[in-house]
Amino acid sequence: MQEYSVEALNDISGAYINKSLKTRIDYLTSFQTKFETLKTLIRIASERKWISIKKFASISALTTSIGRQSTAWKNSLISAIKRESEGHG
């Protein structure tokens, strides 16, 4: 989980610092893939009682928010690419 978390943070950094919209989208897609895996691992940790139900509920609320934010960011970049391509058409 730690390795996936660090890799996901690297993906967020890559999405933030790159100028290319396509590259930024690629980084966000990679982040979302790792993030979904992390969410599954967290759910398994809860099911096996490695973390409490209360802690899982707290983490679940955070992951829902992070997921929504990353999706909104990715969608805004996709819209920007569409606007760019329409402007050059």
C-alpha positions in Angstrom: 0.0 0.0 0.0 2.9 2.3 0.8 4.4 1.8 -2.6 1.1 2.5 -4.4 0.6 5.6 -2.3 4.0 7.0 -3.2 3.5 6.2 -6.9 0.1 7.8 -6.8 1.6 11.0 -5.3 4.2 11.0 -8.1 1.4 10.8 -10.6 -0.4 13.8 -9.0 2.9 15.7 -9.2 3.4 14.7 -12.8 -0.2 15.9 -13.6 0.5 19.2 -11.8 3.9 20.1 -13.3 3.5 19.1 -16.9 2.3 21.6 -19.5 1.1 19.0 -22.0 -2.6 18.4 -21.5 -2.3 14.9 -22.9 0.5 14.1 -20.5 -1.4 15.5 -17.6 -4.4 13.3 -18.4 -2.1 10.3 -18.7 -0.7 11.0 -15.2 -4.2 11.4 -13.8 -5.4 8.2 -15.4 -2.4 6.4 -13.8 -3.2 8.0 -10.5 -6.9 6.9 -10.7 -5.8 3.3 -11.5 -3.5 3.2 -8.4 -6.1 4.9 -6.3 -8.7 2.4 -7.1 -6.3 -0.4 -6.1 -5.5 1.4 -2.8 -9.3 1.7 -2.1 -9.7 -2.0 -2.6 -6.7 -2.8 -0.3 -8.2 -0.5 2.3 -11.5 -2.2 2.1 -9.8 -5.6 2.4 -7.9 -4.3 5.5 -11.3 -3.4 7.0 -12.9 -6.7 6.2 -9.9 -8.5 7.8 -10.3 -6.2 10.8 -6.7 -4.8 10.4 -8.4 -1.4 10.7 -11.5 -0.5 12.6 -14.9 0.2 11.0 -14.7 3.7 12.4 -11.3 4.3 10.7 -12.5 2.7 7.5 -15.5 5.1 7.5 -13.2 8.0 7.9 -10.8 6.9 5.2 -13.8 6.1 2.9 -15.1 9.6 3.2 -11.6 11.0 2.3 -11.2 8.6 -0.7 -14.6 9.6 -2.0 -13.6 13.2 -2.0 -10.2 12.6 -3.5 -11.8 10.5 -6.2 -14.3 13.2 -7.1 -11.6 15.8 -7.2 -9.3 13.8 -9.5 -12.3 13.0 -11.8 -13.2 16.7 -12.0 -9.6 17.7 -12.7 -9.3 15.0 -15.4 -12.6 16.0 -17.0 -11.6 19.7 -17.1 -8.4 18.7 -18.9 -10.3 16.6 -21.4 -12.6 19.6 -22.0 -9.6 21.9 -22.5 -8.2 19.5 -25.1 -11.6 19.5 -26.9 -11.6 23.3 -26.9 -8.1 23.4 -28.2 -8.9 21.0 -31.0 -12.0 22.9 -32.0 -10.1 26.2 -32.1 -7.5 24.7 -34.5 -10.1 23.0 -36.7 
